[in-house]
Amino acid sequence: MRYFSTRGGSERLSFEEVSFLPIYKCLAPNGGLYIPEYIPTLPENWRSDWKNYSFVDLSVAVLSLYISKDEISESELRQLVEKSYKTFRHPDVTPLTKLDDKTFVLELFHGPTFAFKDVALQLLGNLFEFFLIRRNAAKAADAELEKLTVVGATSGDTGSAAIYGLRGKANVSIFILHPKGRVSPIQEAQMTTVTDANVHNVAVKGTFDDCQVLKSLFADREFNSTHRLAAVNSINWARILAQTVYYFLAYFQLQSQLPTDINIDDLGVEFVVPTGNFGDILAGYYAKRMGLPVSKLVVATNENDILARFWKSGSYEKVDSSTGHDGSSGATAPADGSSDGKQGTATSGVKETLSPAMDIMVSSNFERLLWYLAFENASGIREEKEVEAGKLLSSWMSSLKEDGRVKLPINILLSARKDFAAERISDEQTLTTIQSFFNGVVSYIADPHTAVGLAAARAVAKQNPEDVCQVVLSTAHPAKFSEAVSRALKDYDRFNFDRDVLPQEFRGLLEKEKRVIDVESPDVDLVKAVIEKTVGHQAGKLAGSGSI
């Protein structure tokens, strides 16, 4: 399996190359995102052979379809997967919870940081370490070791998940920037209480402007070359691939929870995904294209609704043109996917909501879906269709960059509607949904992102046939968003946050030892100085390998 750019070109890369790229090469040279040269089909007997597989077994089975055994052998892959998911608290890794006969919640928050990003970043951290160890083992005894400096900015979940994925990894240093005083106490403590020697938290004084700092940092080729900067951002292909696995597990878990007289083949299975950068639901699209029986994928957005507006009108635009605003100015996307949202400011055009991980302007991974839609509607043999799709993507993304919007052809929109639906959910709906499911027959406390998904599921269900079951992806534990949950349930005497929500792992977290580096302003030179001082430019020798 090789990988190529959504915007065309002859470049073909291996799985290692697209997963382990330095930050300034996270995008293809022409600005595109890397996708597999084909989507593999499932083995003929996958339903029976995989039916009783564990999450680890399914991961090996699915990932093996995309990773050549010449790159990572099956035994090596199994070791990597086992190491990655032994950190999860639940034996199923991503368990399925039944709310009613037609609504199920796929809980993705049982990893070390209580967020769905753990599923991908635990694996990605181990892949980084695996590739580094193999590369360094092949070097001469007196050769300089290859090292990695991972840099990212966060307003919450991405930072802690990246830290827990990379803590203690040999020859890897990680620097996570967060705006001082602008991250929730729990999220900040999750990051700053990790005291491994290779983990460095940087608190930047000022507004959440650090994405601009990272853009300047990533653009400095000399600094990149010295420290081999890398990012664990949402466009990394390995992150998408890791997330396809839980769609398969959910399918088999749903099958096992159905009454014995109901066959899952007689039902429609609909996945509802709260999403901002489109990575989580894109993984479901790959699973569907591989052959997983999925009737529909539902995009659930908050008030930052660029995706919902596309499925409504066919226009992919940073700012809703019907409001009279010009999307070409002020609105910016995360720096190379390095931020995880919560960028709402007066100038950015992003609205600050109760579901901050989805507070983004542009969905970084949406370009990958657009390529497949363009390819599907192109003419000619496969090679000709690939070229045409690449040219179209390049043109569309250029328009988005220059004008802030692009109007897609009607055939593209109709193709997108075959596999997807989309719903926009307000903050008010988010709060009422948290209340509604708390008062359900099966009382369930949802975080605000999950509530966006549940509200979207209800909206879509009104048009669904009777035989459709919905699986809503739950992306975070409610304890991570205590303000929204407590606000929604404050009038219920029987609700007690500490008793009903707060996990044992969070108790006493705020009192633990913290290690953080303060930076007085979002200045790229100050950030560089922190990295230089902490890591230095010292040639590592094979004899001295180990954690930094």
Sequence and secondary structure as in RCSB ss.txt:
>XXXX:A:sequence
MRYFSTRGGSERLSFEEVSFLPIYKCLAPNGGLYIPEYIPTLPENWRSDWKNYSFVDLSVAVLSLYISKDEISES
ELRQLVEKSYKTFRHPDVTPLTKLDDKTFVLELFHGPTFAFKDVALQLLGNLFEFFLIRRNAAKAADAELEKLTV
VGATSGDTGSAAIYGLRGKANVSIFILHPKGRVSPIQEAQMTTVTDANVHNVAVKGTFDDCQVLKSLFADREFNS
THRLAAVNSINWARILAQTVYYFLAYFQLQSQLPTDINIDDLGVEFVVPTGNFGDILAGYYAKRMGLPVSKLVVA
TNENDILARFWKSGSYEKVDSSTGHDGSSGATAPADGSSDGKQGTATSGVKETLSPAMDIMVSSNFERLLWYLAF
ENASGIREEKEVEAGKLLSSWMSSLKEDGRVKLPINILLSARKDFAAERISDEQTLTTIQSFFNGVVSYIADPHT
AVGLAAARAVAKQNPEDVCQVVLSTAHPAKFSEAVSRALKDYDRFNFDRDVLPQEFRGLLEKEKRVIDVESPDVD
LVKAVIEKTVGHQAGKLAGSGSI
>XXXX:A:secstr
  EEETT  S  B HHHHHS  GGGSS TTS  EEESS     TTHHHHHTT  HHHHHHHHHTTTS TTTS HH
HHHHHHHHHHTT SSTTSS EEEEETTEEEEE   STTSBTHHHHHHHHHHHHHHHHHHHHHTS TTSB   EEE
EEE SSHHHHHHHHHHTT TTEEEEEEEETT S HHHHHHHHT   TTEEEEEESSSS HHHHHHHHHH HHHHH
HH EE   TT HHHHHHHHHHHHHHHHHHHHHS TT  GGGSEEEEEEE SSSHHHHHHHHHHHHT   SEEEEE
E S  HHHHHHHHSEEESS GGGT  TTSS    GGG   S    TTT     S GGG  SS TTHHHHHHHHHH
HT  SSHHHHHHHHHHHHHHHHHHHHHHSEEE  HHHHHHHHHHEEEEE  HHHHHHHHHHHHTSSS     HHH
HHHHHHHHHHHTTS TTEEEEEEE B GGGGHHHHHHHHTT TT  HHHHT  GGGTTGGGS    EEESS  HH
HHHHHHHHHH S   BGGG S  
